[in-house]
Amino acid sequence: MDRTATHHRLKVLVHIDPNMERARIEVRGTVTAANIRALYIIARRARTLLPGREIVLDLTKARAVEEAITALHDPAQLTELSGEGTSERPCRLSILDPRPAAAQTRGPHSHAAHPHGAQTHGVHPHVGARPKEHA
């Protein structure tokens, strides 16, 4: 068994509000360029389930390599994930970046978390807005 593959395993929990207005995809583990596709797939499925609603990709409890965070914030990728231009009802996509203390530092290069903090993309951008938590 490849030890590095198990080291970068993700744990993902999807919370959907009872009123089907919002989905929060909570990610734990280390997000890398190799496993980021899994997050894309989950986000697209959430968008299909909740068209036109808010989807929050919460990485605050995860670690991430710089390349993965850069890829998540790529405008072309954000457009595809939110469904802008391809869906009649694109979602409002928010990305909550990992905390700086959760930066991935293994390997020959030191990787820091993306400095953007919370980013919202989609129909109604609220850059820097942190989604409200429901009790």
C-alpha positions as CSV (number, residue, x, y, z in Angstrom):
1,M,0.0,0.0,0.0
2,D,1.3,3.5,-0.9
3,R,1.7,5.3,2.4
4,T,1.5,8.7,0.8
5,A,-1.9,7.9,-0.7
6,T,-3.3,7.2,2.8
7,H,-1.7,10.3,4.2
8,H,-3.7,12.4,1.8
9,R,-7.0,10.8,2.3
10,L,-10.0,13.2,2.6
11,K,-13.0,13.0,4.8
12,V,-16.0,14.8,3.5
13,L,-19.3,15.4,5.2
14,V,-22.1,17.1,3.3
15,H,-24.7,19.0,5.5
16,I,-27.9,20.0,3.8
17,D,-30.3,22.4,5.5
18,P,-33.7,20.9,6.3
19,N,-35.3,23.5,4.1
20,M,-33.0,22.6,1.2
21,E,-31.6,26.2,0.9
22,R,-28.0,25.5,1.6
23,A,-25.4,22.7,1.5
24,R,-22.1,22.8,3.4
25,I,-19.4,20.5,2.2
26,E,-17.1,20.0,5.2
27,V,-13.6,18.7,4.3
28,R,-11.0,17.2,6.6
29,G,-7.6,15.9,5.7
30,T,-5.1,17.2,3.2
31,V,-6.3,18.6,-0.1
32,T,-3.8,18.1,-2.9
33,A,-3.7,18.5,-6.6
34,A,-4.2,14.7,-6.9
35,N,-7.4,14.5,-4.7
36,I,-9.0,17.8,-5.5
37,R,-11.1,16.1,-8.3
38,A,-13.2,14.4,-5.6
39,L,-14.2,17.9,-4.2
40,Y,-15.2,19.0,-7.7
41,I,-17.4,16.0,-8.1
42,I,-19.1,16.5,-4.7
43,A,-19.7,20.2,-5.4
44,R,-21.2,19.5,-8.8
45,R,-23.5,16.9,-7.3
46,A,-24.6,19.3,-4.6
47,R,-25.3,21.9,-7.3
48,T,-27.4,19.4,-9.2
49,L,-29.4,18.6,-6.0
50,L,-29.8,22.3,-5.0
51,P,-30.0,24.4,-8.2
52,G,-29.8,28.1,-7.5
53,R,-29.0,27.6,-3.8
54,E,-25.9,28.3,-1.7
55,I,-23.1,25.7,-1.6
56,V,-20.3,26.2,0.9
57,L,-17.0,24.3,0.4
58,D,-15.7,24.5,4.0
59,L,-11.9,23.8,4.2
60,T,-11.4,25.4,7.6
61,K,-10.7,22.0,9.2
62,A,-8.5,20.8,6.4
63,R,-4.9,21.3,5.3
64,A,-4.1,22.1,1.7
65,V,-1.1,22.4,-0.6
66,E,-0.8,25.8,-2.3
67,E,-1.4,24.3,-5.7
68,A,-4.8,22.9,-4.6
69,I,-6.0,26.2,-3.2
70,T,-4.9,28.0,-6.3
71,A,-6.8,25.5,-8.4
72,L,-9.9,25.9,-6.4
73,H,-9.8,29.7,-6.8
74,D,-9.2,29.5,-10.6
75,P,-11.9,31.6,-12.3
76,A,-12.6,29.0,-14.9
77,Q,-13.0,26.3,-12.3
78,L,-15.3,28.5,-10.1
79,T,-17.5,29.2,-13.1
80,E,-17.8,25.5,-13.8
81,L,-18.5,24.5,-10.2
82,S,-21.1,27.2,-9.7
83,G,-22.8,26.4,-13.1
84,E,-22.5,29.9,-14.4
85,G,-23.2,30.0,-18.1
86,T,-24.2,26.3,-18.3
87,S,-27.1,26.1,-15.8
88,E,-30.4,28.0,-15.8
89,R,-30.0,28.2,-12.0
90,P,-26.3,28.5,-11.0
91,C,-25.5,28.1,-7.3
92,R,-23.9,30.6,-5.1
93,L,-20.6,29.0,-4.3
94,S,-18.5,29.9,-1.2
95,I,-15.1,28.6,-0.4
96,L,-13.8,28.9,3.1
97,D,-10.0,28.4,2.9
98,P,-8.0,26.5,5.4
99,R,-6.7,28.4,8.4
100,P,-3.1,29.5,8.0
101,A,-2.0,27.2,10.8
102,A,-3.3,24.3,8.8
103,A,-0.8,24.8,6.0
104,Q,0.7,21.7,4.5
105,T,4.5,21.7,5.0
106,R,5.7,18.2,4.1
107,G,7.9,17.6,1.1
108,P,10.8,19.7,-0.3
109,H,8.7,22.9,-0.5
110,S,6.8,24.6,2.2
111,H,3.2,25.2,1.2
112,A,1.0,27.9,2.8
113,A,-2.8,28.2,2.9
114,H,-4.3,30.7,0.4
115,P,-4.5,34.2,1.9
116,H,-8.0,34.9,0.5
117,G,-10.1,33.6,3.4
118,A,-13.7,33.1,2.6
119,Q,-14.6,33.6,-1.1
120,T,-18.1,33.5,-2.6
121,H,-18.6,32.9,-6.3
122,G,-21.7,32.5,-8.4
123,V,-24.8,34.5,-9.0
124,H,-24.6,36.8,-6.0
125,P,-20.9,37.3,-5.0
126,H,-20.3,38.5,-1.5
127,V,-16.5,38.4,-1.5
128,G,-15.1,37.9,2.0
129,A,-18.5,37.1,3.5
130,R,-18.7,34.2,5.8
131,P,-21.9,32.2,5.5
132,K,-24.3,32.2,8.5
133,E,-24.2,29.0,10.6
134,H,-27.7,27.6,11.4
135,A,-28.3,26.2,14.8
